[in-house]
């Protein structure tokens, strides 16, 4: 398993102020919120997604332009998230367009990837396309506590179907008070089904969205990973709340990149997060 490190800000600040020729680490990833509706309503969802949540779909035209601009800017990886992305009929076209140009990962609960949906995903499969599935335990009780009864079984079935179809599957785990003492069982489980430790990522529970417990995280202690939804550009995929917004304009993406660079430099100088104004 690979624990995520959401607060290693000094390393990123150093790279952003050194003016190296290569892009700093935070430019390597672009996160795209394709939609906010979901087949689940997880009690800790930072995006406040659920079955009755408005879709707020970003749309194929915006995704195509984002991919083009990200490639031009030197990004190395694009992540598609939601909501549940596979509720969208155009998700497959989005993944095909992106993965033809750049390494691409789509985040999913894997519960819908059966039948026609799985066939459509297989039709766009290539070496650049990775599927990351949310799995919080090696036992149903560790996963279902936050995601709902019966979800572990359906998610594991989805993982195995993806593996049979030839996909590289990564796992994303949120560490919670329920599963924290049992993460070793999850590691034993994913190894038993052929998922390597390098493809397992663990992140802490954050007090955002629906969650009423976890770490208090924001621009002051999160390494930026540029994130886009229909409302604009945000500091990090953890949250598209107003306090994390960088710009209300999606395009050009380069403008948001520059604002984030300036913000990091201000943090390095002042040790605090200055207020941002929107134009």
C-alpha contacts under 8 A as a table, 3 or more apart, distances in Angstrom:
res1	aa1	res2	aa2	distance
1	X	187	X	6.82
1	X	197	X	4.62
1	X	198	X	6.24
1	X	199	X	7.24
1	X	200	X	4.75
1	X	201	X	5.76
1	X	202	X	6.86
2	X	197	X	7.02
2	X	198	X	6.47
2	X	199	X	7.79
2	X	200	X	5.91
2	X	201	X	4.76
2	X	202	X	6.07
3	X	201	X	5.73
3	X	202	X	4.63
3	X	203	X	6.14
4	X	201	X	6.43
4	X	202	X	5.69
4	X	203	X	5.09
4	X	204	X	7.71
5	X	8	X	6.18
5	X	203	X	7.68
6	X	9	X	7.97
6	X	221	X	7.25
6	X	222	X	5.27
6	X	223	X	6.14
7	X	221	X	5.01
7	X	222	X	5.07
7	X	223	X	6.29
8	X	11	X	6.11
8	X	12	X	7.23
8	X	221	X	7.69
8	X	222	X	7.45
8	X	223	X	6.64
9	X	12	X	5.30
9	X	13	X	6.12
9	X	221	X	6.41
9	X	222	X	6.58
9	X	223	X	5.44
10	X	13	X	4.99
10	X	14	X	6.07
11	X	14	X	5.23
11	X	15	X	6.47
12	X	15	X	5.12
12	X	16	X	6.12
12	X	24	X	7.16
12	X	25	X	6.68
12	X	26	X	7.32
12	X	223	X	6.80
13	X	16	X	5.06
13	X	17	X	6.20
13	X	264	X	6.17
13	X	265	X	7.01
13	X	268	X	6.34
14	X	17	X	5.43
14	X	18	X	6.09
15	X	18	X	5.31
15	X	19	X	7.16
15	X	20	X	7.20
15	X	24	X	5.60
15	X	25	X	7.50
16	X	19	X	6.32
16	X	20	X	7.96
16	X	24	X	5.81
16	X	261	X	6.70
16	X	264	X	7.11
16	X	265	X	7.18
17	X	265	X	6.49
20	X	23	X	7.16
20	X	24	X	7.76
23	X	27	X	6.17
23	X	28	X	7.40
23	X	74	X	7.21
24	X	27	X	5.75
24	X	28	X	7.36
25	X	28	X	5.56
26	X	29	X	6.40
26	X	223	X	6.98
26	X	224	X	5.59
26	X	225	X	5.23
26	X	226	X	7.25
27	X	30	X	7.39
27	X	74	X	7.57
27	X	75	X	5.70
27	X	76	X	7.93
27	X	225	X	6.98
27	X	226	X	7.23
27	X	257	X	7.70
28	X	74	X	7.24
28	X	75	X	4.40
28	X	76	X	4.75
28	X	77	X	6.02
29	X	75	X	5.96
29	X	76	X	6.19
29	X	77	X	4.89
29	X	78	X	5.67
29	X	79	X	7.32
29	X	225	X	5.94
29	X	226	X	6.73
30	X	70	X	7.36
30	X	75	X	7.11
30	X	77	X	6.45
30	X	78	X	4.79
30	X	79	X	6.16
30	X	225	X	6.44
30	X	226	X	5.19
30	X	227	X	5.87
30	X	228	X	7.81
31	X	78	X	5.91
31	X	79	X	4.72
31	X	80	X	6.02
31	X	81	X	7.19
31	X	225	X	7.16
31	X	226	X	6.15
31	X	227	X	4.47
31	X	228	X	6.23
31	X	237	X	6.41
32	X	63	X	7.93
32	X	78	X	7.47
32	X	79	X	6.10
32	X	80	X	4.92
32	X	81	X	6.06
32	X	227	X	5.86
32	X	228	X	5.04
32	X	229	X	6.22
33	X	36	X	7.43
33	X	58	X	7.18
33	X	80	X	6.17
33	X	81	X	4.98
33	X	82	X	5.03
33	X	83	X	7.66
33	X	227	X	7.50
33	X	228	X	6.13
33	X	229	X	5.00
33	X	230	X	7.92
34	X	56	X	7.91
34	X	57	X	5.52
34	X	58	X	5.16
34	X	59	X	7.19
34	X	80	X	6.57
34	X	81	X	6.14
34	X	82	X	5.66
34	X	83	X	7.61
34	X	85	X	6.33
34	X	229	X	6.89
35	X	55	X	5.27
35	X	56	X	5.41
35	X	57	X	4.41
35	X	58	X	6.47
35	X	81	X	7.63
35	X	82	X	5.01
35	X	83	X	5.40
35	X	84	X	7.17
35	X	85	X	6.51
35	X	88	X	7.98
36	X	47	X	7.31
36	X	48	X	7.69
36	X	49	X	5.19
36	X	50	X	7.30
36	X	53	X	6.54
36	X	54	X	6.59
36	X	55	X	5.02
36	X	56	X	6.11
36	X	57	X	7.27
36	X	82	X	5.16
36	X	83	X	3.93
36	X	84	X	7.10
37	X	49	X	5.53
37	X	50	X	5.33
37	X	51	X	5.66
37	X	52	X	6.85
37	X	53	X	5.12
37	X	54	X	6.00
37	X	55	X	4.83
37	X	56	X	7.90
37	X	82	X	7.34
37	X	83	X	4.82
37	X	84	X	6.46
37	X	87	X	7.82
38	X	41	X	7.07
38	X	49	X	5.82
38	X	50	X	4.59
38	X	51	X	5.01
38	X	53	X	7.61
38	X	82	X	7.59
38	X	83	X	4.67
38	X	84	X	4.70
38	X	87	X	7.30
39	X	50	X	6.29
39	X	51	X	5.19
39	X	84	X	6.84
40	X	49	X	7.75
40	X	50	X	5.48
40	X	51	X	6.26
40	X	147	X	7.03
40	X	148	X	7.75
41	X	45	X	7.37
41	X	48	X	7.99
41	X	49	X	6.33
41	X	50	X	4.43
41	X	51	X	6.75
41	X	147	X	6.84
41	X	148	X	7.85
42	X	45	X	5.33
42	X	49	X	7.90
42	X	50	X	7.61
42	X	146	X	5.57
42	X	147	X	4.46
42	X	148	X	6.97
43	X	146	X	5.31
43	X	147	X	6.61
43	X	210	X	5.91
43	X	211	X	6.33
44	X	146	X	6.62
44	X	205	X	7.81
44	X	208	X	7.83
44	X	209	X	7.07
44	X	210	X	5.12
44	X	211	X	4.11
44	X	212	X	7.56
45	X	48	X	5.39
45	X	49	X	6.61
45	X	208	X	7.70
45	X	209	X	5.89
45	X	210	X	5.40
45	X	211	X	6.42
46	X	49	X	7.97
46	X	206	X	7.52
46	X	207	X	7.78
46	X	208	X	4.99
46	X	209	X	3.93
46	X	210	X	6.02
46	X	211	X	6.74
46	X	238	X	6.46
46	X	239	X	6.17
47	X	82	X	7.58
47	X	83	X	7.40
47	X	209	X	5.65
47	X	210	X	7.79
47	X	238	X	7.70
47	X	239	X	6.35
47	X	240	X	7.13
48	X	53	X	7.95
48	X	209	X	5.26
48	X	210	X	5.80
49	X	53	X	6.01
49	X	82	X	7.55
49	X	83	X	5.30
50	X	53	X	5.28
50	X	83	X	7.10
56	X	230	X	6.64
57	X	230	X	6.92
58	X	62	X	6.37
58	X	63	X	7.04
58	X	229	X	6.29
58	X	230	X	5.18
59	X	62	X	5.66
59	X	63	X	6.34
60	X	63	X	5.01
60	X	64	X	6.02
60	X	90	X	7.01
60	X	93	X	7.86
60	X	94	X	6.41
61	X	64	X	5.26
61	X	65	X	6.42
62	X	65	X	5.24
62	X	66	X	6.09
63	X	66	X	5.00
63	X	67	X	6.12
63	X	94	X	6.80
64	X	67	X	5.28
64	X	68	X	6.31
64	X	94	X	7.30
64	X	97	X	7.08
64	X	98	X	7.58
65	X	68	X	5.09
65	X	69	X	6.14
66	X	69	X	5.21
66	X	70	X	5.94
66	X	253	X	7.31
67	X	70	X	5.10
67	X	71	X	6.16
67	X	78	X	7.82
67	X	98	X	6.04
68	X	71	X	5.32
68	X	72	X	6.28
69	X	72	X	4.99
69	X	73	X	6.10
69	X	252	X	7.78
69	X	253	X	6.63
69	X	254	X	7.82
70	X	73	X	5.08
70	X	74	X	6.32
70	X	75	X	5.33
70	X	253	X	7.51
71	X	74	X	5.24
71	X	75	X	5.62
71	X	76	X	7.47
71	X	101	X	7.41
71	X	102	X	7.09
72	X	75	X	7.66
73	X	254	X	7.26
75	X	78	X	7.73
76	X	102	X	6.51
76	X	103	X	6.57
77	X	102	X	6.21
77	X	103	X	4.90
77	X	104	X	5.77
77	X	105	X	7.67
78	X	98	X	7.66
78	X	102	X	7.16
78	X	103	X	6.42
78	X	104	X	4.93
78	X	105	X	6.36
79	X	104	X	5.88
79	X	105	X	4.78
79	X	106	X	5.68
79	X	107	X	7.36
80	X	85	X	7.36
80	X	104	X	7.74
80	X	105	X	6.27
80	X	106	X	4.64
80	X	107	X	6.17
81	X	84	X	7.00
81	X	85	X	6.11
81	X	106	X	6.18
81	X	107	X	5.18
81	X	108	X	7.29
82	X	85	X	5.57
82	X	107	X	7.70
84	X	87	X	5.94
84	X	107	X	7.83
84	X	108	X	5.92
84	X	109	X	7.18
85	X	88	X	5.88
85	X	91	X	6.49
85	X	106	X	7.74
85	X	107	X	7.45
85	X	108	X	6.71
86	X	89	X	7.20
86	X	91	X	6.21
86	X	108	X	7.44
86	X	112	X	7.05
86	X	113	X	7.71
86	X	117	X	7.61
87	X	91	X	7.95
88	X	91	X	5.31
89	X	92	X	7.11
90	X	93	X	5.34
90	X	94	X	6.37
91	X	94	X	5.04
91	X	95	X	6.23
92	X	95	X	5.13
92	X	96	X	6.07
92	X	120	X	6.67
92	X	121	X	6.12
92	X	124	X	6.82
93	X	96	X	5.03
93	X	97	X	6.08
93	X	124	X	7.99
94	X	97	X	5.27
94	X	98	X	6.16
95	X	98	X	5.18
95	X	99	X	5.80
95	X	104	X	7.29
95	X	106	X	7.86
95	X	124	X	7.33
95	X	129	X	7.60
96	X	99	X	5.42
96	X	100	X	6.08
96	X	124	X	5.45
96	X	125	X	7.73
97	X	100	X	5.53
97	X	101	X	7.04
98	X	101	X	5.50
98	X	102	X	6.00
98	X	103	X	7.65
98	X	104	X	6.43
99	X	102	X	5.16
99	X	103	X	5.68
99	X	104	X	5.21
99	X	126	X	7.40
99	X	128	X	5.34
99	X	129	X	5.69
100	X	128	X	7.33
102	X	128	X	6.76
103	X	128	X	4.66
103	X	129	X	6.38
104	X	128	X	5.89
104	X	129	X	5.03
104	X	130	X	6.22
105	X	129	X	5.85
105	X	130	X	4.62
105	X	131	X	5.63
105	X	132	X	6.65
106	X	129	X	7.86
106	X	130	X	6.52
106	X	131	X	5.17
106	X	132	X	6.00
107	X	131	X	6.24
107	X	132	X	4.78
107	X	133	X	5.89
107	X	134	X	7.41
108	X	131	X	7.41
108	X	132	X	6.31
108	X	133	X	5.11
108	X	134	X	6.45
109	X	112	X	7.75
109	X	133	X	5.36
109	X	134	X	5.31
109	X	135	X	7.68
109	X	155	X	6.18
110	X	113	X	5.42
110	X	133	X	6.15
110	X	134	X	7.91
110	X	154	X	7.81
110	X	155	X	5.41
110	X	158	X	4.93
110	X	159	X	6.47
111	X	114	X	7.74
111	X	151	X	7.81
111	X	154	X	5.57
111	X	155	X	5.14
111	X	157	X	7.78
111	X	158	X	5.65
112	X	117	X	7.20
112	X	158	X	7.59
113	X	117	X	5.47
113	X	118	X	4.86
113	X	158	X	6.11
113	X	161	X	7.96
113	X	162	X	7.88
114	X	117	X	5.69
114	X	118	X	4.92
114	X	119	X	7.69
114	X	158	X	7.29
114	X	161	X	7.69
115	X	118	X	5.52
115	X	119	X	6.26
116	X	119	X	4.97
116	X	120	X	6.14
117	X	120	X	5.19
117	X	121	X	6.29
118	X	121	X	5.03
118	X	122	X	6.10
118	X	162	X	7.85
119	X	122	X	5.05
119	X	123	X	6.26
120	X	123	X	5.08
120	X	124	X	6.90
121	X	124	X	5.51
121	X	125	X	6.36
122	X	125	X	5.06
122	X	165	X	7.03
125	X	129	X	6.31
125	X	167	X	7.63
126	X	129	X	5.60
127	X	130	X	7.86
130	X	167	X	6.92
130	X	168	X	5.67
130	X	169	X	6.41
130	X	170	X	7.36
131	X	167	X	7.04
131	X	168	X	6.49
131	X	169	X	5.15
131	X	170	X	6.22
132	X	169	X	5.71
132	X	170	X	4.45
132	X	171	X	5.38
132	X	172	X	6.53
133	X	155	X	7.98
133	X	159	X	7.31
133	X	169	X	7.03
133	X	170	X	6.17
133	X	171	X	4.94
133	X	172	X	6.00
134	X	171	X	5.80
134	X	172	X	4.77
134	X	173	X	5.94
135	X	143	X	6.60
135	X	152	X	7.44
135	X	155	X	7.40
135	X	171	X	6.22
135	X	172	X	6.09
135	X	173	X	5.41
135	X	174	X	7.95
136	X	142	X	6.31
136	X	143	X	4.59
136	X	172	X	7.62
136	X	173	X	4.82
136	X	174	X	6.00
136	X	175	X	7.21
136	X	179	X	7.10
136	X	186	X	7.61
137	X	140	X	6.73
137	X	141	X	7.66
137	X	142	X	4.87
137	X	143	X	4.94
137	X	152	X	8.00
137	X	173	X	7.74
137	X	179	X	6.51
137	X	182	X	7.49
137	X	183	X	6.70
137	X	185	X	7.27
137	X	186	X	4.97
138	X	142	X	7.22
138	X	143	X	7.79
138	X	183	X	7.60
138	X	185	X	5.34
138	X	186	X	3.77
138	X	187	X	7.27
138	X	188	X	7.52
138	X	189	X	5.36
138	X	190	X	7.49
139	X	142	X	5.65
139	X	143	X	6.85
139	X	152	X	7.61
139	X	185	X	7.61
139	X	186	X	7.32
140	X	143	X	5.35
140	X	144	X	5.72
140	X	150	X	7.48
140	X	151	X	7.79
140	X	152	X	5.14
140	X	153	X	6.90
141	X	144	X	5.33
141	X	145	X	6.00
142	X	145	X	6.01
142	X	178	X	6.00
142	X	179	X	5.05
142	X	182	X	7.83
143	X	146	X	6.48
143	X	147	X	6.41
143	X	148	X	7.99
143	X	151	X	7.53
143	X	152	X	5.87
143	X	179	X	7.56
144	X	147	X	4.84
144	X	148	X	4.68
144	X	149	X	5.15
144	X	150	X	6.62
144	X	151	X	5.92
144	X	152	X	6.03
145	X	148	X	6.11
145	X	149	X	7.31
145	X	178	X	7.36
147	X	151	X	6.56
148	X	151	X	5.85
149	X	152	X	7.76
150	X	153	X	5.80
150	X	154	X	6.77
151	X	154	X	5.26
151	X	155	X	6.00
152	X	155	X	5.13
152	X	156	X	6.07
153	X	156	X	5.29
153	X	157	X	6.21
154	X	157	X	5.07
154	X	158	X	6.23
155	X	158	X	4.98
155	X	159	X	6.25
156	X	159	X	4.98
156	X	160	X	6.29
157	X	160	X	5.24
157	X	161	X	6.26
158	X	161	X	5.09
158	X	162	X	6.21
159	X	162	X	5.15
159	X	163	X	6.28
159	X	169	X	7.20
160	X	163	X	5.01
160	X	164	X	6.18
160	X	193	X	7.99
161	X	164	X	5.13
161	X	165	X	6.22
162	X	165	X	5.02
162	X	166	X	6.46
162	X	167	X	5.52
162	X	168	X	7.93
162	X	169	X	7.26
163	X	166	X	5.08
163	X	167	X	5.28
163	X	168	X	6.84
163	X	169	X	6.89
164	X	167	X	7.53
169	X	195	X	7.13
169	X	199	X	7.39
170	X	195	X	7.24
170	X	199	X	4.69
170	X	200	X	5.88
170	X	201	X	7.90
171	X	199	X	6.23
171	X	200	X	4.77
171	X	201	X	6.18
172	X	200	X	6.12
172	X	201	X	4.96
172	X	202	X	6.02
172	X	203	X	7.65
173	X	200	X	7.58
173	X	201	X	6.08
173	X	202	X	4.69
173	X	203	X	6.24
174	X	202	X	5.83
174	X	203	X	5.09
174	X	204	X	5.72
174	X	205	X	5.85
175	X	179	X	6.29
175	X	180	X	5.65
175	X	202	X	6.56
175	X	203	X	6.12
175	X	204	X	5.12
175	X	205	X	5.74
176	X	179	X	5.41
176	X	180	X	5.59
176	X	204	X	7.27
176	X	205	X	5.93
177	X	180	X	5.54
177	X	181	X	7.97
178	X	181	X	7.48
179	X	182	X	5.19
179	X	183	X	6.15
180	X	183	X	5.79
181	X	184	X	7.79
182	X	185	X	5.44
182	X	186	X	6.97
183	X	186	X	5.03
183	X	187	X	6.38
184	X	187	X	5.00
184	X	188	X	6.19
185	X	188	X	5.02
185	X	189	X	6.10
186	X	189	X	4.95
186	X	190	X	6.18
187	X	190	X	5.30
187	X	191	X	6.15
187	X	197	X	7.45
188	X	191	X	5.32
188	X	192	X	6.20
189	X	192	X	5.05
189	X	193	X	6.64
190	X	193	X	5.29
190	X	194	X	6.38
190	X	195	X	5.17
190	X	196	X	7.27
191	X	194	X	5.07
191	X	195	X	5.18
191	X	196	X	5.97
191	X	197	X	7.35
192	X	195	X	7.51
195	X	199	X	6.52
195	X	200	X	7.69
196	X	199	X	5.40
196	X	200	X	7.03
197	X	200	X	5.34
198	X	201	X	7.76
204	X	214	X	7.35
204	X	215	X	7.30
205	X	213	X	7.35
205	X	214	X	4.80
205	X	215	X	6.32
206	X	211	X	7.05
206	X	213	X	6.84
206	X	214	X	4.41
206	X	215	X	4.58
206	X	216	X	6.30
206	X	217	X	6.78
207	X	210	X	7.98
207	X	211	X	5.23
207	X	212	X	5.59
207	X	213	X	5.06
207	X	214	X	4.62
207	X	215	X	5.45
207	X	216	X	5.59
207	X	217	X	7.40
208	X	211	X	5.46
208	X	212	X	7.24
208	X	216	X	7.79
208	X	238	X	7.84
208	X	239	X	7.00
209	X	239	X	7.51
211	X	214	X	7.44
217	X	220	X	7.62
217	X	221	X	6.18
217	X	222	X	6.59
218	X	221	X	5.78
218	X	222	X	5.88
218	X	243	X	7.87
218	X	244	X	6.87
219	X	222	X	5.37
219	X	223	X	7.59
219	X	224	X	7.45
219	X	235	X	6.72
219	X	244	X	6.47
219	X	273	X	7.09
220	X	267	X	7.78
220	X	272	X	6.70
220	X	273	X	5.83
222	X	236	X	7.47
223	X	236	X	7.64
224	X	235	X	5.19
224	X	236	X	5.31
224	X	260	X	7.79
225	X	235	X	6.08
225	X	236	X	4.77
225	X	237	X	6.87
226	X	233	X	7.01
226	X	234	X	6.10
226	X	235	X	5.45
226	X	236	X	5.68
226	X	237	X	7.44
226	X	257	X	7.65
227	X	233	X	5.61
227	X	234	X	4.94
227	X	235	X	6.23
227	X	236	X	5.58
227	X	237	X	5.52
228	X	231	X	7.70
228	X	232	X	5.76
228	X	233	X	4.54
228	X	234	X	6.11
228	X	250	X	7.00
229	X	232	X	5.61
229	X	233	X	6.62
229	X	240	X	7.85
230	X	250	X	7.87
231	X	248	X	5.98
231	X	249	X	7.48
231	X	250	X	7.68
232	X	245	X	7.35
232	X	246	X	7.67
232	X	247	X	5.60
232	X	248	X	4.25
232	X	249	X	5.00
232	X	250	X	4.75
233	X	245	X	6.01
233	X	246	X	5.47
233	X	247	X	5.12
233	X	248	X	6.39
233	X	249	X	6.89
233	X	250	X	5.80
233	X	256	X	6.82
234	X	237	X	7.40
234	X	239	X	7.81
234	X	240	X	6.13
234	X	244	X	5.53
234	X	245	X	4.26
234	X	246	X	5.00
234	X	247	X	6.96
235	X	244	X	5.48
235	X	245	X	6.22
235	X	246	X	6.20
235	X	260	X	7.55
236	X	239	X	6.33
236	X	240	X	7.67
236	X	244	X	7.28
237	X	240	X	6.89
239	X	244	X	6.74
240	X	244	X	6.16
240	X	245	X	6.67
241	X	244	X	5.61
241	X	245	X	6.78
242	X	245	X	5.26
245	X	248	X	7.39
246	X	256	X	6.55
246	X	259	X	7.21
246	X	260	X	7.21
246	X	276	X	7.40
246	X	278	X	7.97
247	X	250	X	7.08
247	X	256	X	6.33
247	X	278	X	6.29
247	X	279	X	7.92
248	X	278	X	6.95
248	X	279	X	7.85
249	X	252	X	7.71
250	X	253	X	6.08
250	X	256	X	7.86
251	X	254	X	7.61
251	X	255	X	7.46
252	X	255	X	5.74
252	X	256	X	7.53
253	X	256	X	5.45
253	X	257	X	6.45
254	X	257	X	4.95
254	X	258	X	6.21
255	X	258	X	5.17
255	X	259	X	6.32
256	X	259	X	5.01
256	X	260	X	6.20
257	X	260	X	5.25
257	X	261	X	6.25
258	X	261	X	5.03
258	X	262	X	6.23
259	X	262	X	5.10
259	X	263	X	6.10
260	X	263	X	4.90
260	X	264	X	6.17
261	X	264	X	5.22
261	X	265	X	6.38
262	X	265	X	5.13
262	X	266	X	6.25
263	X	266	X	5.04
263	X	267	X	6.21
263	X	273	X	7.55
263	X	274	X	7.62
264	X	267	X	5.03
264	X	268	X	6.18
265	X	268	X	5.02
265	X	269	X	6.33
266	X	269	X	5.14
266	X	270	X	5.96
266	X	271	X	7.67
266	X	272	X	7.72
266	X	273	X	7.37
266	X	274	X	7.29
267	X	270	X	5.29
267	X	271	X	4.88
267	X	272	X	5.18
267	X	273	X	5.64
267	X	274	X	7.52
268	X	271	X	5.60
268	X	272	X	7.94
270	X	273	X	7.83
